[in-house]
Amino acid sequence: MVIGAIGLFEIDFDARSCEIGYSLGSRWWGKGYGTEAALAVRDFAFKQIGIHRIQGTCHPENSASENILKKIGMQFEGIMRDAQRNRDGTYSDLKLYAVLSDE
């Protein structure tokens, strides 16, 4: 049974950077699965493919996603204003977090 998805995106091997993204079915929220998966992907990126910087974003009101980013060691870097274009043509801000391999 698939309960969600997680992956690395925008991988830049020259800069040794990427972005982490994930989605989890609401039935499995609050059980630690998102954090467990994100830790595994973070460790894989650092140890297996030599990534130096991983960043992740979340909507300002999505405290659950923000908590996952914090739990995997990411630090808040700022608000990206109107960083996501929505289906209805409006824009949303995103919070930017990142972690470095030597942290």
C-alpha positions in Angstrom: 0.0 0.0 0.0 1.3 3.4 -0.9 0.8 6.0 1.8 2.7 8.9 0.2 5.7 9.9 -1.8 9.1 11.6 -1.2 11.9 12.6 -3.4 14.8 14.9 -4.4 14.2 17.5 -7.0 16.2 20.2 -8.8 19.4 18.2 -8.3 22.4 20.2 -9.3 25.5 18.0 -9.2 27.8 20.9 -9.9 26.6 22.9 -7.0 25.9 19.7 -5.0 22.4 21.0 -4.0 18.8 19.8 -4.3 15.3 20.2 -2.9 13.4 17.7 -0.9 9.6 17.3 -1.5 7.1 14.9 0.1 3.4 14.2 0.4 1.6 11.9 2.8 -2.0 10.8 2.9 -3.9 12.4 5.8 -4.7 9.0 7.3 -1.0 8.7 8.2 -0.4 12.3 9.5 1.1 12.7 13.0 2.6 9.2 13.1 6.2 10.1 12.3 6.3 8.5 8.9 7.0 11.8 7.1 10.0 12.6 9.4 11.3 9.0 9.1 11.2 9.1 5.3 12.7 12.6 5.2 15.6 11.6 7.4 16.3 8.6 5.2 16.3 10.7 2.1 18.4 13.4 3.7 21.0 10.9 4.8 21.0 9.2 1.3 21.5 12.6 -0.4 24.5 13.5 1.9 26.2 10.1 2.2 25.4 8.3 -1.1 25.3 11.1 -3.7 27.5 13.7 -2.1 24.9 16.5 -1.8 26.1 19.5 0.3 22.9 21.5 0.6 19.3 20.4 0.7 16.5 22.9 0.8 12.8 22.4 1.3 9.8 24.7 1.3 6.3 24.8 2.8 3.3 27.0 2.9 3.4 29.4 6.0 0.2 27.8 7.4 1.5 24.2 7.0 3.0 23.7 10.5 3.1 19.9 10.1 5.4 20.1 7.0 7.4 22.8 8.7 7.9 20.6 11.7 9.3 17.8 9.4 11.8 20.2 7.9 12.9 21.3 11.4 13.1 17.7 12.7 15.6 16.8 9.9 17.9 19.6 10.9 16.8 22.3 8.5 17.1 26.0 9.5 14.7 28.7 8.5 16.2 31.0 5.8 13.2 33.2 5.0 10.0 33.8 3.2 9.9 33.6 -0.6 7.1 36.0 -1.6 4.7 34.8 -4.2 7.0 31.9 -5.0 4.2 29.5 -6.0 1.7 30.1 -8.7 -1.7 28.4 -7.8 -4.1 26.8 -10.2 -6.5 29.8 -9.9 -3.8 32.2 -11.0 -3.1 33.6 -7.5 0.3 33.3 -5.8 1.4 31.9 -2.4 4.3 32.6 -0.2 6.6 29.8 0.8 8.9 29.4 3.8 12.4 28.3 2.8 14.4 25.9 5.0 17.8 24.3 4.3 20.4 22.0 5.9 24.1 21.5 5.0 26.0 18.3 5.0 28.4 19.5 7.7 25.6 20.5 10.1 
